[in-house]
Structure formats: structure tokens, C-alpha cells
Amino acid sequence: MKPRVRFAPAPTGELHVGGARTALFNWLFARHHGGKFILRIEDTDRSRSTEESIEQIQEALRWLGLDWDEYYRQTERFPLYQKAAERLLAEGKAYEQEGAWWFRIPKPGTTVVHDLLLGDVTYDHELIKDFVIRRSNGSFTYNFACVVDDADLGITHVIRANEHLNNTPRQILVYRALGLEVPRFAHLPMVLSKDRTKLSKRHGATSVFEYRDRGVLPEALLNFLVRLGWSHGDQEIFSKEEMIELFDLKDVGVSAAVFDEEKLLWLNQHYLKSGDPKRLGELLRGLLMRQGVVSQDEAEAIPLGKLARAIELFRERSKTLVELAERAGFIFSDRLEYDPQGVEKFLTPEKRPLLEGLVKELAQMEEFTAVEVERVTRSYLAREGSKLGEIAQTCRVALTGKTAGPGLFETMEVLGKDKTLARLGKAIELIDKGDPDGDGRTRVA
């Protein structure tokens, strides 16, 4: 029988990296064994659940590439819970008190959790209190609803965080009270920060979207998350295909995993350097839009080839997509922020004649490639008895606003002819207007 597993988040906020790790392990287990991965939203607590959180969870999973085969919401399944609860009440396995329905723990007795990772864990019923299965407002609690759902959906393996272990004996007792088959359980090791405390906001980003917005790539985050508790020899870098092929619960450890952000950034740099420029370009498009560098309409109008070229020009020196976007922002936005010192040093009146002549030469070009731009520029400078070094930084500041960046001619190519000529022309205007003291130095506010 092929496995059926589920990821069942409560929609009370964005998807946390710990939840993403749980989703990934379930997804990999299903894909490795040819089974089904089910997304079930546990929204029975209407006071804390929001539609926005449901959308964010789904978007985060899509961004990570974790597709689901079936989808359910607990709020749409209340009649199922009501029927099961009424049966327990009728059979004396539950009772009503102050408007709520309580599950009766059979005493004396013990319940053994047969965990695929931890082995057998025994719980004495004397230490387990009766618990609410139906609140006085008519809604159903987690420990009850998840059992009814898992049984109804044919869940074979419950793979979840270690923090749920103490809920498991209660849930097993509900399974048995309803005469249902108990699934197999696997409780994943905790994820701790580098100081060995529980991962929290004070350690930095904690949600998938926070890492996305910091420029972490989905494949890097997946690779990082899969190593939080699972290993395959000494291998550190895994494609998604390799993860599916190699993943098995027998290789998941029981010791707490440490969330090392430096390792995540190392992985991110690897994928940024080695990834397909066009695919990374699409991610860059979304980031530029979210950061407000360009509007949505402007982002959608950027040719994919230009985005891919920006990736190629800047990825060697960038650890994250945000770093890359900061370096490449001048390509996509005309709102240049000039380096005042660069302007003062390189946009000087003595550079104006060479710059003006270069603009005239470039304006005559038809094939505006880096190779052709370099040929025309060097030919022009040779005729003028000048060298590239005399005007290179002037052009760089004019085109990018900065004194450092990728190759000058590659920059011109990716900007395109029209934008290159416009920015060189604006630099000439700055030279003409920016020397109020007549001391040969151009200034910007």
C-alpha cells in the first residue's frame, strides 16, 4: 500500500521554517514511495485562524515547489467530527460538562507510542487527564479533529515535529475508542538555534517569506531544511531530484538539529552561482517588484533576457538575491542614486569633451553588444590620443551612479543603447550644471 501523508498547519501566521521542514519531509516521503501528499488546513480555532494565513501558507509551499495532491480544510468537515463525537458520547467514552464534551481516559492502563524514529514510548494513563473534544461553542479541538481526519483520509504515516509527541497517546486512545486503525508515527527532531535554544524571532528570520525577501533561493532553503535532521553520508548539496531518490525516514536522526544561517547563505551562494540565469531572473523580477525598485507593470515589462544577463553579471559577488538586486538595481530603475564622491571625482569638466564625443560615436551604432561597444569605444579613444582609463570611471558613474560594478561594456550592453545614451547625456548635463563654484568639481545634492 502506497503511503498517504499530510501536512496540517494551523493558519495563524506565515509558514515557519520548522513547519516548512515538516512539510518537506512529508513531501519527500510521499514522492520517494510514490504516495500522496495532502495539505490539510487545521482551522477549527476560528478566533485565531485567518484567510490571509491560509493564502500565505499555500504561497510559501508553492514557492518552495512542494505541490500537494489533495487539499482539505477542517472547517468544511464539521459534520464528520460531530458524528464521531456523538458516537463517543452515546457509548460513554465521552461525557458533557459545562457545555463542552470531554474524552474519558480509560484507567488504569498504558498506551505505547510505536515511533519510527524514537522507538517505543510508554505513557501511564494515570498521568493523562480527560480532555475536551468539543468546545462549548460547538467547535472541535485539535486532538480529536485530526484523528477523525487522518482516519477518514486514509493517512498511513503521521510525520510531524517532536513537540507533538505528548499529544500522541491521547490521539491513539481516540483512534481505539472509535475502532479506527492507528497510523504509524514519526516525530522529527527539534530545530534549535546555534546557542542550542529553541529557534525564535530573536535569532533572526523565522518564516519562509522572511528568507525569501532576504534573497534566499527556494532550492537553497530546501537543501538547507532537508539537512536539519536527515543525512546521506557526508553529502551536503542535493538537488530536489536527489532528495526524492535518497530520502528515507531511516536516515533521520533523533538529536536536535541546529539552524546555522551561515551554512544557509553558503548554500544560497552556491545555487546563485550555478543556477539557470533565466529561472533566477524570474525570481529577481519578483524581488525587484516587492522591494519597490520597479512597479508591477514595469517588472512585467522587463525582458527575461535582461534579467538573466543581470544574474550573470552580478552573481559571482553576491551571496543573496537581495545583494544582487542592490548591485543590479541601476539596470532596471532610472532613479539613480549617485555616489557624491564619485561624481565629484569623475564627472569633471575636463572629461566632458571625451564623453560628448563618445556619445556621438555610440549613437551611430546598430549592433549594441559588449564586443562592438568595446571596439567602437577603443577605436574612438585611439583617434583622440586617449586611453580607456581616462574615461572608464566617468562612464561607470554616469551609467550606474557608482564607482564599482561589472565590466563597463557589459554594463552598456545590458542597459541597451537608448538607456546608455540617455545616462551619458545626463552626466554631461550634471557636469554643466554641477560646478557652481567654478573649481572644476561637480556636485550632487
Secondary structure, DSSP 4 states (H G I P E B T S, - for coil): ---EEEE----SSSPBHHHHHHHHHHHHHHHHTT-EEEEEE----TTT--HHHHHHHHHHHHHHT---SEEEEGGG-HHHHHHHHHHHHHTTSEEEETTEEEEPPPSS-EEEEEETTTEEEEEEGGG---EEEE-TTS-B-HHHHHHHHHHHTT--EEEEEGGGGGGHHHHHHHHHHTTPPP-EEEEEPPEE-TTSSB--GGGS--BHHHHHHTT--HHHHHHHHHTTTB--TT-----HHHHHHH--GGGB-SSPEE--HHHHHHHHHHHHHHS-HHHHHHHHHHHHHHTTSS-HHHHHHS-HHHHHHHHHHHGGG-SSHHHHHHHHHHHH-S-----HHHHHHHS-GGGHHHHHHHHHHHHT-SS--HHHHHHHHHHHHHHTT--GGGTHHHHHHHHHSSS--S-HHHHHHHH-HHHHHHHHHHHHHHHHHS-TTSSS-----
